[in-house]
Amino acid sequence: MEKVKRPPRGTRKREVPLTEAGIYAAAMRLIDADGVDALTMRKLATALDANPMSLYHHVPNKDALLRGVARMVGAQFRTVTLEDAPWQERIRLLATDFRTLAHRHPNLMAYSFSHQADFIQPEDPFWVSLAAILDAAGVPHSELPQIAALVCAVITGVLTAELNGALHQWSSLKPPTVGEDRLTHPDHDEDGVFRLALDTIITGLESRLAANADGRRATH
């Protein structure tokens, strides 16, 4: 029987065409494994068994690639919806679920928080849910964009410090006004620090809402 000749290795065409979704998913796996700095278009092409130049038909450069991966991850965010729960409980759950996502992809999220000002988009599930919670809490519509931006900045700031190790380092510093005999050595409870950050956000919001209510009563 005559043998069927196969094309030389490396010349066979891909059976599955490249897509943006497939490229982003492969890049996400490489980032999870080795970090953002280690990702190159050539490594990504190797992982996809593709010609490196073919990637540029879908993503023009690494920066665009990282933005696409970040959008993909942001769009996948999920949280439990508790419309009947107090807004304080809802915001705690939202932030905690967002933290879970950040720890699922720590390399990407630490990079995105620090380098991509447009990481969170208006249509992202996290932003949509946050705006709905603040609206339900009674934040005036005129203040809602600024309050949402501030809450988002605090949460992502704490997560950035947590993911890059700064929070662990800072919690080891001794305040200059506290003597050794009065110093309680930290146990690096990052869960507790995150809860403290949420307590601070919620307390601040409660005070702001109470002040707004007092102001409205004073004008009537």
C-alpha positions as CSV (number, residue, x, y, z in Angstrom):
1,M,0.0,0.0,0.0
2,E,1.3,3.4,-1.0
3,K,2.0,5.7,2.0
4,V,0.3,9.0,2.1
5,K,2.9,11.8,2.2
6,R,2.3,14.3,5.0
7,P,3.4,17.9,4.7
8,P,6.7,18.7,6.4
9,R,6.5,19.6,10.0
10,G,5.6,23.3,10.5
11,T,3.9,23.7,7.1
12,R,0.6,22.2,8.0
13,K,-2.3,24.7,8.2
14,R,-4.1,25.3,11.4
15,E,-7.4,23.5,11.6
16,V,-8.9,26.1,13.9
17,P,-8.6,29.7,12.7
18,L,-7.3,32.3,15.1
19,T,-9.9,34.5,16.8
20,E,-9.6,37.4,19.2
21,A,-11.3,35.4,21.9
22,G,-8.9,32.4,21.5
23,I,-5.9,34.7,21.4
24,Y,-7.0,36.5,24.7
25,A,-7.7,33.2,26.4
26,A,-4.2,31.8,25.5
27,A,-2.6,35.1,26.6
28,M,-4.5,34.8,29.9
29,R,-3.1,31.4,30.5
30,L,0.5,32.6,29.9
31,I,0.0,35.6,32.1
32,D,-1.4,33.5,34.9
33,A,1.7,31.2,34.6
34,D,4.6,33.6,34.1
35,G,3.3,37.2,34.5
36,V,2.8,40.1,32.2
37,D,6.4,40.9,31.6
38,A,7.2,37.4,30.4
39,L,4.4,37.5,27.8
40,T,5.6,38.2,24.2
41,M,3.8,37.9,20.9
42,R,6.3,35.2,19.9
43,K,5.5,33.1,23.0
44,L,1.8,33.6,22.4
45,A,2.1,32.4,18.8
46,T,4.0,29.3,19.9
47,A,1.3,28.5,22.4
48,L,-1.3,28.9,19.6
49,D,0.8,27.0,17.1
50,A,0.6,30.0,14.8
51,N,2.8,32.2,12.8
52,P,3.7,35.3,15.0
53,M,2.8,37.7,12.2
54,S,-0.7,36.2,11.9
55,L,-1.5,37.5,15.5
56,Y,-1.1,41.1,14.2
57,H,-4.2,40.7,12.0
58,H,-6.2,40.5,15.3
59,V,-4.2,42.6,17.8
60,P,-1.8,45.3,16.7
61,N,0.6,45.1,19.7
62,K,1.1,43.8,23.2
63,D,-0.6,46.8,24.8
64,A,-3.8,46.2,22.8
65,L,-3.5,42.5,23.7
66,L,-3.4,43.2,27.4
67,R,-6.3,45.6,27.1
68,G,-8.3,42.9,25.3
69,V,-7.4,40.3,28.0
70,A,-8.4,42.7,30.7
71,R,-11.8,43.5,29.1
72,M,-12.4,39.7,28.7
73,V,-11.7,39.2,32.4
74,G,-13.8,42.2,33.5
75,A,-16.7,41.0,31.4
76,Q,-16.6,37.6,33.2
77,F,-17.1,39.1,36.6
78,R,-20.0,37.7,38.5
79,T,-21.6,38.5,41.8
80,V,-24.7,37.5,43.7
81,T,-27.6,39.9,43.3
82,L,-29.3,40.8,46.6
83,E,-31.7,43.6,45.8
84,D,-33.6,43.2,49.0
85,A,-30.5,43.2,51.3
86,P,-29.2,46.5,52.9
87,W,-26.8,48.3,50.5
88,Q,-24.0,47.9,53.1
89,E,-24.3,44.1,52.7
90,R,-24.5,44.3,48.9
91,I,-21.4,46.5,48.6
92,R,-19.4,44.1,50.9
93,L,-20.4,41.2,48.7
94,L,-19.6,43.0,45.5
95,A,-16.2,44.0,46.7
96,T,-15.4,40.6,48.1
97,D,-16.4,38.9,44.8
98,F,-14.2,41.4,42.9
99,R,-11.3,40.5,45.2
100,T,-11.9,36.9,44.5
101,L,-11.6,37.6,40.8
102,A,-8.4,39.6,41.4
103,H,-6.8,36.7,43.2
104,R,-7.9,34.3,40.4
105,H,-5.7,36.3,38.0
106,P,-3.3,38.2,40.3
107,N,-0.6,38.9,37.6
108,L,-3.1,40.5,35.2
109,M,-5.1,42.4,37.8
110,A,-2.1,43.9,39.5
111,Y,-0.8,45.1,36.2
112,S,-4.2,46.4,35.0
113,F,-4.9,48.3,38.2
114,S,-1.6,50.1,37.9
115,H,-1.2,50.6,34.2
116,Q,-4.7,50.7,32.6
117,A,-6.8,53.7,33.6
118,D,-9.6,52.4,31.4
119,F,-9.5,48.9,32.9
120,I,-13.1,49.3,34.2
121,Q,-15.6,50.2,31.5
122,P,-19.1,51.6,31.9
123,E,-20.6,48.3,30.7
124,D,-18.5,46.1,33.0
125,P,-20.6,44.0,35.4
126,F,-18.7,45.3,38.4
127,W,-19.3,49.0,37.5
128,V,-22.9,48.4,36.6
129,S,-23.5,46.6,40.0
130,L,-21.6,49.2,42.0
131,A,-23.7,52.1,40.4
132,A,-26.9,50.2,41.2
133,I,-26.0,49.7,44.8
134,L,-25.0,53.3,45.3
135,D,-28.3,54.4,43.7
136,A,-30.2,52.1,46.0
137,A,-28.3,53.5,49.0
138,G,-29.6,57.0,48.1
139,V,-26.6,58.6,46.6
140,P,-27.8,61.7,44.7
141,H,-27.6,61.2,40.9
142,S,-25.5,64.3,40.6
143,E,-22.8,62.7,42.9
144,L,-23.1,59.1,41.8
145,P,-20.3,59.1,39.2
146,Q,-17.8,60.7,41.6
147,I,-18.8,58.5,44.5
148,A,-18.6,55.4,42.4
149,A,-15.2,56.4,41.1
150,L,-13.9,57.0,44.6
151,V,-15.2,53.6,45.9
152,C,-13.7,51.9,42.9
153,A,-10.4,53.7,43.5
154,V,-10.2,52.6,47.1
155,I,-11.1,49.0,46.4
156,T,-8.6,48.7,43.5
157,G,-6.0,50.6,45.4
158,V,-6.2,48.2,48.4
159,L,-6.1,45.2,46.0
160,T,-3.1,46.5,44.2
161,A,-1.2,46.9,47.4
162,E,-2.3,43.4,48.4
163,L,-1.4,41.7,45.1
164,N,2.1,43.3,44.8
165,G,3.0,42.7,48.4
166,A,3.0,46.3,49.6
167,L,0.2,45.8,52.0
168,H,2.1,43.0,53.7
169,Q,5.2,45.2,53.9
170,W,3.4,48.3,55.2
171,S,1.6,46.3,57.9
172,S,5.0,45.4,59.3
173,L,6.1,49.0,59.8
174,K,6.1,50.3,63.3
175,P,4.4,53.7,63.8
176,P,7.0,56.2,65.0
177,T,4.8,57.4,67.8
178,V,4.2,53.9,69.3
179,G,6.8,52.4,71.6
180,E,7.7,48.7,71.5
181,D,6.0,48.0,74.8
182,R,2.7,49.2,73.3
183,L,3.1,47.7,69.8
184,T,0.8,44.9,68.8
185,H,2.7,42.9,66.2
186,P,0.5,42.3,63.1
187,D,-0.4,38.9,62.0
188,H,-0.7,40.0,58.3
189,D,-4.4,39.2,58.1
190,E,-5.1,40.6,54.6
191,D,-8.7,39.4,54.9
192,G,-9.1,41.6,58.0
193,V,-7.4,44.6,56.3
194,F,-9.7,44.3,53.3
195,R,-12.8,44.2,55.7
196,L,-11.4,47.2,57.4
197,A,-11.2,49.0,54.1
198,L,-14.8,48.1,53.4
199,D,-15.8,49.3,56.9
200,T,-14.1,52.7,56.1
201,I,-15.9,53.0,52.8
202,I,-19.3,52.2,54.2
203,T,-18.9,54.4,57.3
204,G,-17.9,57.3,55.0
205,L,-20.8,56.7,52.7
206,E,-23.2,56.5,55.7
207,S,-21.9,59.9,57.0
208,R,-22.2,61.4,53.5
209,L,-25.8,60.2,53.1
210,A,-26.7,61.4,56.6
211,A,-25.3,64.8,55.9
212,N,-27.2,65.1,52.6
213,A,-30.4,64.1,54.4
214,D,-29.8,66.8,57.1
215,G,-29.2,69.3,54.4
216,R,-32.4,68.5,52.6
217,R,-34.4,68.8,55.9
218,A,-32.8,72.1,56.7
219,T,-33.9,73.6,53.4
220,H,-37.5,72.6,53.9
